[in-house]
Amino acid sequence: MSHSDITHSPLRNSIVQHTTLAFILVIGVTLCSMLGGMYMADSIQGDAEALNKAGSLRMQSYRLTLLALENEEQLLQEHIAKFEQTLLDYSLARAIGNDPVSTLHRLYGKAVERWHDSMLPLLQNQPRQIRAFRAEVPVFVNELDQFVHALQVKSEGKLAVIRGLQIGTLLFTVLMAFFVLLGVYSNLITPLRELTRLAQQIGRGDFRSKAYYEARNELGLLARAFNKMSDELADLYDHLERKVDEKTAQLQRSNNSLELLFNSARSLYRSSADPIPELASLLLPVQRSLGSGPVSLCLNHASQKTCFSAHTAVSAERQPPHYCRLPDCEQCPVHAGDGKLAGGTELINFALRSGNSELGTLRVEQPQGVPLEPWQEQLLSAVAELFAASLGLSQLGQQQARLALMEERAVIARELHDSLAQALSYQKLQLSRYKKQIASGHPKAELDATLAEIQDGLNAAYRQLRELLTTFRIKLDMPGLAAAVRTTVLEFSSHSGVDICLRYALEHCPLSPNEEIHCLQIIREALSNVIKHAQAARCDLWLHQDKHGLVHICVDDDGIGIDVNKSPNGHYGLSILAERAGSLHGRLKIGPRREGGTQVHLQFLPAYRRIPLQQEIETT
């Protein structure tokens, strides 16, 4: 039987349909019974009150008799009104119903008629006929008893109907449950036992068993599908063990390769600045994972073609391979011939490339005419890329350290040139002027004024030297720019008396170390100008990034303001701020505020936002 035969076979005796129909019948009958019971229960509502009202009429009629005998006129009239109110109460009219020919309606009308026609005139006419009224009371009470009995019979009849509905529903539900259980046993439990037996036999590996159940329902379809599955499993099981063994061997090799790569990567990235000893120690594990001949490593500088180091995996010691003749690389079999060695082996090379630079070769000795398996080539390629990455990172780190050292020296030289060197040059000119004044015989007052200017200039130069030393000692450790800015604010506010308010909102803006240094130095220079020249009582420092990615640094004070067109001699703070803003590729604005004082506003686009989109995609 094909798959299409199984899926398209008609279901004439669907278990789901039969079960659904049975439940619909049970629910429908139960729902009808509940609705009928609710209707009857609603009709019974108020019967008890009607019985109570009808019963109270008997007591009230006897009370009227006593009041008539005692000659209590006012009290008698009140009870007559209460009697009529009870007699005409809504609960009695509701219990009687709207059927004018019913017994209840006839008895109630008879009692009302007797009251109005026979009994009430006896009490209202003067003189009252008390004996006649007393004679009418037993007859009236008898009629009331008949009316109450009729109400009771009607209420009990409704209760009987409710009991009948409940009993009928219960019997129908039990009968349907019996038929449903019978159908479940014959159409569900029996075939499920057969299918369970087949599943247990399949679980024990017996794929030749069959389910002997034929029916045009869901379980019959399931039984045919089980039989089809058993046949297919029997066909597949013959080839399963061999495939499992092959996959197990492949997984084992993959696991060994991954473990080797992981351990190698962990060792290399955890090693010191020189990764060559670690690379040499990994050659022996690579050879054991490959199960091949000796594995060797030959390294050269990126700018040179000759090798400077060679290692082999024959032993744990760092020794060159047996065919190596360093430093005479011309005799290497790789360069001198086709890579064939004595003894019937040949060298298979895997280049170590980092970008456009070739850093060396990873070599493995293999018998001639026996190629490497694909997984061995993949493993050696991955190890070669790992070794190349480690060497490239080492060289890159060394290059970055040299560049950082050169940049730091350039920064120091620029700072000295822009501030201290110019100040000292100016003082040198002042000293020459002083000498000429002495030689020309200028008055003592003029000489003292020139000497005072020289002393002031030297003091300013000394202060600039102290500020430069403080700047060069700035550290940006793990806390980052935020901690350095807070430390700077605390330093300036504690020694100056100026209330500095900081609002830092760059927690999610990753700045480079160079950008952080420039930002911190600009903040220190701006705060230093506020403290020295602004004569301010309060200063606001705000760092934030707008929706376009621009970083804003604002330093506002409430001091005397500033004239950016006039700069005192020997002061280069504004020019230094402008140069640092240019280093950040930003824009610096210095000017007065509307509220008074000065505002220093720097905005720049951080480096991480200047990366082109195409470069980001290629990097990813």
Disulfide bonds with the S-S distance in Angstrom:
none
